[in-house]
Structure formats: structure tokens, C-alpha cells
Amino acid sequence: MTGSQGLAPEGWHRYGAAGIAPDPSNLIYMFRAITPPRLSRRFDARFLLLDAGHIHGDAEDFSAACDELSHLHWVPIREARELDLPFITEVVLAELGALLRASGGGPLNEPAEVPFFDNRDEVPRFSRIT
């Protein structure tokens, strides 16, 4: 959690003061997407899951969130899928629903293959990363 100077990166000081650091060991990699070149806002995103039981502190308390995270709140997947969302978000939520159904209510497991929407070229390509 320390930067090259031994200091916490900007925005991480409260975590260091609380004696906590990121622990990626429970993250589940579940999707990757790259936006088409014609869009003004582009991204190469990896979508990760974390069981809320692994969250440090109160998973319902977003009072310390700032900037773009200041309006965080939990939404059931069924309700989220009814929102007017970008296409790729709908696809990711559908994939998440499939992972949840496959778990049968138990713990989620890292999928053997991760869906990948690759839109770097003019012709979009869907594949799976193993």
C-alpha cells in the first residue's frame, strides 16, 4: 500500500491510519471489455467481484465516499437490470446473474473462462479468456 517514497498514495491515508490495506485475494475476475474506437470516452475495463462479506467495516455505510463515489448505494441485480444502462453494463450484469445462478446460493467461484468484448477494431469480437 505504500508508494515509492513509503507514503500512502493520495486518497489512501485514512486506510493506512485505520491499519487496513487492500487485499485482492478474494476478488473474482469475471469480465473484460474494450470500447469501440469511434467513441469519445474509451476504456479497457476488467470487471471484478467481491463478496460483500469481505468488505472491511459497514457495507451499508457510504458516508465517507467522495467524488464520483459519493452517491453509492446497493441495488438488487433485478432492479439494476431494469435501469437504462449502457449495453456493455447490461451484458456484464447478465453474466453476473449467470454466475450467481451457477453458484446455487453458495460462494462464487472464479469462472474457468472470462467473457471478453473486444471492440478495438471496426468489427467487434467476442471471445473468452482462459
N, CA and C of each residue as an Amber inpcrd file, in Angstrom:
protein
   390
   0.8120000  -1.1910000   0.0000000   0.0000000   0.0000000   0.0000000
   0.8590000   1.2600000   0.0000000   2.1270000   1.1400000   0.0560000
   2.9570000   2.3270000   0.0890000   3.4500000   2.6690000  -1.2910000
   3.6500000   3.9500000  -1.5230000   4.2110000   4.4080000  -2.7820000
   5.7150000   4.2500000  -2.7590000   6.3820000   4.7420000  -3.7910000
   7.8280000   4.5800000  -3.8870000   8.5590000   5.3280000  -2.7760000
   7.9320000   6.3280000  -2.1780000   8.5300000   7.0840000  -1.0940000
   8.1350000   6.5340000   0.2730000   7.4010000   5.4170000   0.3340000
   6.9640000   4.8610000   1.6000000   5.7090000   5.5230000   2.1370000
   5.0820000   6.3780000   1.3430000   3.8700000   7.0740000   1.7540000
   2.6580000   6.4400000   1.0870000   1.5180000   6.5430000   1.7530000
   0.2820000   6.0420000   1.1530000  -0.0650000   6.8960000  -0.0560000
  -0.5640000   6.2830000  -1.1350000  -0.9650000   7.0670000  -2.3020000
  -2.0660000   8.0610000  -1.9230000  -2.1830000   9.1070000  -2.7150000
  -3.2090000  10.1250000  -2.4670000  -4.5820000   9.4630000  -2.3340000
  -5.3250000   9.8440000  -1.3140000  -6.6530000   9.3020000  -1.0830000
  -6.6840000   8.0480000  -0.2210000  -5.5170000   7.4830000   0.0960000
  -5.4560000   6.2320000   0.8590000  -5.0390000   6.4300000   2.3150000
  -4.8270000   7.6520000   2.7240000  -4.3040000   7.9280000   4.0600000
  -5.2300000   7.4130000   5.1720000  -6.5410000   7.5170000   4.9780000
  -7.4690000   7.0320000   6.0150000  -7.3510000   5.5240000   6.1980000
  -7.0940000   4.8070000   5.1180000  -6.9450000   3.3540000   5.2310000
  -5.6910000   3.0070000   6.0330000  -4.6000000   3.6780000   5.7030000
  -3.3660000   3.4450000   6.4390000  -3.5200000   3.7820000   7.9100000
  -4.2110000   4.8880000   8.1940000  -4.4200000   5.2880000   9.5870000
  -5.2720000   4.2720000  10.3390000  -6.1720000   3.5860000   9.6110000
  -7.0220000   2.5670000  10.2390000  -6.3210000   1.2060000  10.3060000
  -5.1200000   1.1200000   9.7280000  -4.3690000  -0.1250000   9.7620000
  -4.8730000  -1.1630000   8.7740000  -5.5280000  -0.7240000   7.7030000
  -6.0140000  -1.6740000   6.7010000  -5.3680000  -1.3800000   5.3490000
  -5.2470000  -2.4130000   4.5510000  -4.6610000  -2.3040000   3.2190000
  -5.4770000  -3.1730000   2.2660000  -5.4480000  -2.8770000   0.9720000
  -6.1840000  -3.6890000   0.0130000  -5.7440000  -5.1540000   0.0560000
  -6.6990000  -6.0420000  -0.0720000  -6.4280000  -7.4780000  -0.1190000
  -7.1500000  -8.0430000  -1.3400000  -6.4490000  -8.2300000  -2.4430000
  -7.0990000  -8.6940000  -3.6630000  -7.3810000 -10.1990000  -3.6970000
  -7.0430000 -10.9250000  -2.6480000  -7.1380000 -12.3810000  -2.6880000
  -8.5660000 -12.9030000  -2.8650000  -9.5740000 -12.1220000  -2.5170000
 -10.9550000 -12.5790000  -2.6590000 -11.6660000 -12.0040000  -3.8810000
 -10.9390000 -11.2510000  -4.7020000 -11.5360000 -10.6990000  -5.9210000
 -11.7070000 -11.8000000  -6.9620000 -12.7980000 -11.7290000  -7.6950000
 -13.0750000 -12.6820000  -8.7740000 -13.1310000 -11.8980000 -10.0830000
 -12.2440000 -12.2400000 -10.9940000 -12.2060000 -11.6230000 -12.3280000
 -13.3050000 -12.2620000 -13.1540000 -14.2600000 -11.4420000 -13.6630000
 -15.4140000 -12.0440000 -14.3240000 -15.7490000 -11.4930000 -15.7070000
 -15.0800000 -10.4220000 -16.1690000 -15.4320000  -9.8700000 -17.4800000
 -14.3720000  -8.8520000 -17.8900000 -14.1830000  -8.7180000 -19.2060000
 -13.3270000  -7.6630000 -19.7500000 -14.0130000  -7.0750000 -20.9720000
 -13.8860000  -5.7550000 -21.1280000 -14.4690000  -5.0930000 -22.2950000
 -13.6160000  -3.9110000 -22.7140000 -13.5020000  -3.7290000 -24.0250000
 -12.8150000  -2.5730000 -24.6020000 -13.8170000  -1.8690000 -25.5020000
 -13.9570000  -0.5510000 -25.3220000 -14.9270000   0.2090000 -26.1160000
 -14.4290000   0.4270000 -27.5390000 -15.3700000   0.6860000 -28.4520000
 -15.0020000   0.9230000 -29.8550000 -14.2010000   2.2170000 -30.0260000
 -13.3420000   2.2780000 -31.0520000 -12.5050000   3.4610000 -31.2680000
 -13.2980000   4.7110000 -31.6290000 -14.5090000   4.5850000 -32.1220000
 -15.2850000   5.7560000 -32.5440000 -15.8690000   6.5350000 -31.3640000
 -15.8600000   5.9680000 -30.1680000 -16.4310000   6.6420000 -29.0030000
 -15.4530000   7.6550000 -28.4170000 -15.9770000   8.7640000 -27.9180000
 -15.1090000   9.7940000 -27.3420000 -14.5780000   9.3740000 -25.9690000
 -15.3670000   8.5850000 -25.2210000 -14.9150000   8.0740000 -23.9140000
 -14.6360000   6.5910000 -24.0760000 -13.3730000   6.2410000 -24.0130000
 -12.9860000   4.8540000 -24.2330000 -12.4510000   4.2570000 -22.9580000
 -12.5600000   2.9310000 -22.8620000 -11.9930000   2.2410000 -21.7090000
 -11.6180000   0.8250000 -22.0750000 -10.7040000   0.2840000 -21.3220000
 -10.3080000  -1.1160000 -21.3630000 -10.5180000  -1.5790000 -19.9270000
 -11.6750000  -2.1660000 -19.6600000 -12.0820000  -2.4330000 -18.2750000
 -12.0640000  -3.9080000 -17.9430000 -11.6230000  -4.1830000 -16.7510000
 -11.7450000  -5.5200000 -16.1720000 -12.7600000  -5.4010000 -15.0500000
 -13.7330000  -6.2960000 -15.0370000 -14.7950000  -6.2820000 -14.0410000
 -14.4870000  -7.3380000 -12.9890000 -14.4790000  -6.9140000 -11.7460000
 -14.1250000  -7.7750000 -10.6240000 -15.2770000  -7.8460000  -9.6400000
 -15.4220000  -8.9900000  -8.9910000 -16.4540000  -9.1990000  -7.9690000
 -15.7970000  -9.3950000  -6.6210000 -16.5310000  -9.0170000  -5.5900000
 -16.1030000  -9.2780000  -4.2280000 -17.3570000  -9.5190000  -3.4010000
 -17.3930000 -10.6230000  -2.6950000 -18.4960000 -10.8860000  -1.7760000
 -18.4940000  -9.7880000  -0.7230000 -19.6390000  -9.1730000  -0.4710000
 -19.7270000  -8.0640000   0.4840000 -19.2830000  -8.4690000   1.8810000
 -19.2850000  -9.7530000   2.1660000 -18.8070000 -10.2190000   3.4630000
 -17.3290000  -9.9530000   3.6900000 -16.5960000  -9.6660000   2.6270000
 -15.1680000  -9.3760000   2.7400000 -14.8810000  -7.8850000   2.8580000
 -15.9220000  -7.0750000   2.8800000 -15.7290000  -5.6270000   2.9990000
 -15.3730000  -5.2880000   4.4440000 -14.3490000  -4.4660000   4.6190000
 -13.9660000  -4.0190000   5.9590000 -14.9470000  -2.9290000   6.3970000
 -15.5300000  -3.0830000   7.5500000 -16.4610000  -2.0780000   8.0670000
 -17.8870000  -2.3680000   7.6470000 -18.7330000  -1.3640000   7.7540000
 -20.1600000  -1.4780000   7.4650000 -20.4010000  -1.3640000   5.9640000
 -20.8300000  -2.4420000   5.3490000 -21.0640000  -2.4620000   3.8970000
 -22.2120000  -1.5510000   3.4750000 -22.9970000  -1.0750000   4.4240000
 -24.1250000  -0.1810000   4.1170000 -23.7670000   1.2910000   4.2990000
 -22.5840000   1.5920000   4.8310000 -22.2100000   2.9690000   5.1400000
 -21.3300000   3.5440000   4.0400000 -21.8940000   4.4480000   3.2550000
 -21.1460000   5.1150000   2.1810000 -20.8610000   6.5710000   2.5410000
 -20.9980000   6.9310000   3.8120000 -20.8740000   8.3290000   4.2270000
 -19.4820000   8.9110000   3.9790000 -18.4540000   8.1040000   3.9440000
 -17.0970000   8.6130000   3.7220000 -16.7140000   8.6220000   2.2420000
 -17.6030000   8.1630000   1.3680000 -17.3010000   8.1510000  -0.0670000
 -17.1980000   9.5870000  -0.5790000 -16.3390000   9.7950000  -1.5720000
 -16.1750000  11.1420000  -2.1070000 -16.1490000  11.1020000  -3.6320000
 -16.2040000  12.2690000  -4.2000000 -16.1350000  12.4610000  -5.6440000
 -17.1980000  11.6270000  -6.3600000 -16.7900000  10.8690000  -7.3740000
 -17.7620000  10.1180000  -8.1700000 -18.3940000   8.9740000  -7.3910000
 -17.8420000   8.6310000  -6.2480000 -18.3940000   7.5500000  -5.4400000
 -19.3630000   8.0500000  -4.3680000 -19.6050000   9.3460000  -4.3110000
 -20.3960000   9.9210000  -3.2210000 -21.8700000   9.5330000  -3.2660000
 -22.3410000   8.9800000  -4.3670000 -23.7500000   8.5910000  -4.4700000
 -23.9220000   7.0790000  -4.5290000 -22.9660000   6.3490000  -3.9910000
 -23.0470000   4.8880000  -3.9980000 -24.2390000   4.3880000  -3.1880000
 -24.8290000   3.3320000  -3.6700000 -25.8520000   2.6040000  -2.9150000
 -26.0300000   1.2400000  -3.5810000 -26.4790000   0.2700000  -2.7940000
 -26.6890000  -1.0820000  -3.2990000 -28.0100000  -1.1470000  -4.0460000
 -28.0200000  -1.8660000  -5.1410000 -29.2310000  -2.0760000  -5.9360000
 -29.3000000  -3.5630000  -6.2600000 -30.4210000  -4.2110000  -5.9620000
 -30.5360000  -5.6250000  -6.3550000 -30.3470000  -5.7750000  -7.8720000
 -29.7220000  -6.8600000  -8.2840000 -29.4350000  -7.0630000  -9.7090000
 -30.7030000  -6.9570000 -10.5480000 -31.7830000  -7.5370000 -10.0750000
 -33.0350000  -7.4830000 -10.8430000 -33.4390000  -6.0310000 -11.1060000
 -33.3300000  -5.1730000 -10.1000000 -33.6700000  -3.7540000 -10.2820000
 -32.6430000  -3.0520000 -11.1720000 -31.3810000  -3.3760000 -11.0090000
 -30.3370000  -2.7600000 -11.8260000 -30.5540000  -3.0680000 -13.3010000
 -30.9990000  -4.2800000 -13.5950000 -31.1910000  -4.6700000 -14.9980000
 -32.3780000  -3.9620000 -15.6270000 -33.2380000  -3.3380000 -14.8110000
 -34.3810000  -2.5830000 -15.3280000 -34.0320000  -1.1240000 -15.6160000
 -32.8430000  -0.6880000 -15.1980000 -32.4090000   0.6900000 -15.4280000
 -31.9820000   0.8790000 -16.8810000 -31.9420000   2.1270000 -17.3090000
 -31.4570000   2.4640000 -18.6460000 -29.9320000   2.4920000 -18.5770000
 -29.3170000   1.3790000 -18.9400000 -27.8710000   1.2040000 -18.7820000
 -27.1910000   1.0830000 -20.1370000 -25.9090000   1.3930000 -20.1960000
 -25.1570000   1.1260000 -21.4220000 -25.1980000  -0.3780000 -21.7330000
 -25.1380000  -0.6910000 -23.0140000 -25.2310000  -2.0840000 -23.4550000
 -24.2510000  -2.9880000 -22.7210000 -22.9990000  -2.5580000 -22.6210000
 -21.9950000  -3.4280000 -22.0100000 -22.3050000  -3.6880000 -20.5450000
 -22.8750000  -2.7110000 -19.8470000 -23.2530000  -2.9080000 -18.4490000
 -24.3500000  -3.9540000 -18.3440000 -25.3000000  -3.9270000 -19.2660000
 -26.3510000  -4.9460000 -19.2880000 -25.7540000  -6.3330000 -19.5070000
 -24.7770000  -6.4330000 -20.4010000 -24.1280000  -7.7140000 -20.6790000
 -23.3870000  -8.2180000 -19.4350000 -22.6690000  -7.3320000 -18.7560000
 -21.9290000  -7.7190000 -17.5600000 -22.8930000  -8.1720000 -16.4610000
 -24.0050000  -7.4550000 -16.2830000 -24.9850000  -7.8530000 -15.2730000
 -25.6150000  -9.2060000 -15.6130000 -25.8430000  -9.4700000 -16.8900000
 -26.3640000 -10.7800000 -17.2950000 -25.3540000 -11.8760000 -16.9510000
 -24.0880000 -11.5970000 -17.1920000 -23.0360000 -12.5700000 -16.8620000
 -22.9620000 -12.7880000 -15.3540000 -23.0900000 -11.7090000 -14.5920000
 -23.0950000 -11.8280000 -13.1360000 -24.2780000 -12.6730000 -12.6710000
 -25.4520000 -12.4460000 -13.2600000 -26.6170000 -13.2520000 -12.9130000
 -26.3700000 -14.7270000 -13.1760000 -25.7160000 -15.0380000 -14.2950000
 -25.4030000 -16.4320000 -14.6170000 -24.4370000 -17.0260000 -13.5900000
 -23.4440000 -16.2390000 -13.1680000 -22.5070000 -16.7310000 -12.1470000
 -23.2170000 -16.9880000 -10.8210000 -24.1340000 -16.1000000 -10.4630000
 -24.8790000 -16.2770000  -9.2120000 -25.7660000 -17.5180000  -9.2790000
 -26.4380000 -17.7100000 -10.4120000 -27.2830000 -18.9090000 -10.5640000
 -26.4380000 -20.1760000 -10.5010000 -25.2660000 -20.1420000 -11.1240000
 -24.3850000 -21.3130000 -11.1230000 -23.8750000 -21.6320000  -9.7210000
 -23.7820000 -20.6180000  -8.8610000 -23.2860000 -20.8500000  -7.5020000
 -24.3420000 -21.5030000  -6.6250000 -25.6140000 -21.4580000  -7.0500000
 -26.6900000 -22.0550000  -6.2730000 -26.8440000 -21.4360000  -4.8930000
 -26.4720000 -20.1720000  -4.7480000 -26.5770000 -19.5100000  -3.4540000
 -25.3500000 -19.6840000  -2.5820000 -24.4070000 -20.4810000  -3.0480000
 -23.1650000 -20.6760000  -2.3020000 -22.1420000 -19.6400000  -2.7090000
 -20.9010000 -19.8490000  -2.2920000 -19.8470000 -18.8910000  -2.6490000
 -19.5870000 -18.8840000  -4.1500000 -19.2590000 -17.7210000  -4.6630000
 -18.9230000 -17.6010000  -6.0810000 -17.5160000 -18.1160000  -6.3140000
 -17.3510000 -18.7900000  -7.4270000 -16.0330000 -19.2900000  -7.8030000
 -15.5360000 -18.5340000  -9.0210000 -14.2320000 -18.4190000  -9.1260000
 -13.6260000 -17.8030000 -10.3090000 -14.0370000 -18.6160000 -11.5330000
 -14.6170000 -17.9680000 -12.5580000 -15.0100000 -18.7340000 -13.7450000
 -13.7840000 -19.2810000 -14.4810000 -13.9530000 -20.4240000 -15.1280000
 -12.8620000 -21.0230000 -15.8900000 -12.5120000 -20.1640000 -17.1030000
 -13.5130000 -19.4590000 -17.6470000 -13.3270000 -18.5810000 -18.7960000
 -14.0050000 -17.2470000 -18.5020000 -13.3490000 -16.1730000 -18.8900000
 -13.8860000 -14.8300000 -18.6740000 -14.3130000 -14.2440000 -20.0130000
 -15.5800000 -13.8140000 -20.1380000 -16.0270000 -13.1930000 -21.3810000
 -15.2330000 -11.9180000 -21.6840000 -14.9620000 -11.7070000 -22.9760000
 -14.1740000 -10.5540000 -23.4150000 -14.8250000  -9.9460000 -24.6460000
 -15.3790000  -8.7380000 -24.5020000 -15.8770000  -7.9510000 -25.6360000
 -14.7330000  -7.0700000 -26.0960000 -14.1850000  -7.3680000 -27.2630000
 -13.0370000  -6.6430000 -27.7920000 -13.4990000  -5.7950000 -28.9710000
 -13.5600000  -4.4900000 -28.7600000 -14.0150000  -3.5620000 -29.7900000
 -12.8950000  -2.6500000 -30.2700000 -11.6590000  -3.1360000 -30.2510000
 -10.5430000  -2.3040000 -30.7010000 -10.5780000  -2.0700000 -32.2010000
 -11.1360000  -3.0140000 -32.9360000 -11.1990000  -2.9050000 -34.3920000
 -12.6080000  -2.5510000 -34.8290000 -12.7840000  -2.3410000 -36.1020000
 -14.1090000  -1.9810000 -36.6380000 -15.1380000  -3.0940000 -36.4450000
 -14.6810000  -4.3360000 -36.4720000 -15.5930000  -5.4600000 -36.2730000
 -15.4390000  -5.9550000 -34.8320000 -16.5010000  -5.8130000 -34.0170000
 -16.4070000  -6.2760000 -32.6270000 -16.1720000  -7.7800000 -32.5710000
 -15.4480000  -8.1870000 -31.5340000 -15.1350000  -9.5960000 -31.3810000
 -15.4610000 -10.0150000 -29.9530000 -16.1590000 -11.1290000 -29.8240000
 -16.4570000 -11.6880000 -28.5070000 -15.6840000 -12.9780000 -28.3770000
 -14.9370000 -13.0990000 -27.2890000 -14.1830000 -14.3250000 -27.0430000
 -14.2010000 -14.6080000 -25.5480000 -13.4780000 -15.6300000 -25.1690000
 -13.3530000 -15.9620000 -23.7600000 -11.8840000 -16.0800000 -23.4190000
 -11.5090000 -15.5100000 -22.2790000 -10.1310000 -15.5540000 -21.8010000
 -10.0310000 -16.7190000 -20.8290000  -9.0390000 -17.5740000 -21.0380000
  -8.8600000 -18.7140000 -20.1170000  -7.6700000 -18.4720000 -19.2220000
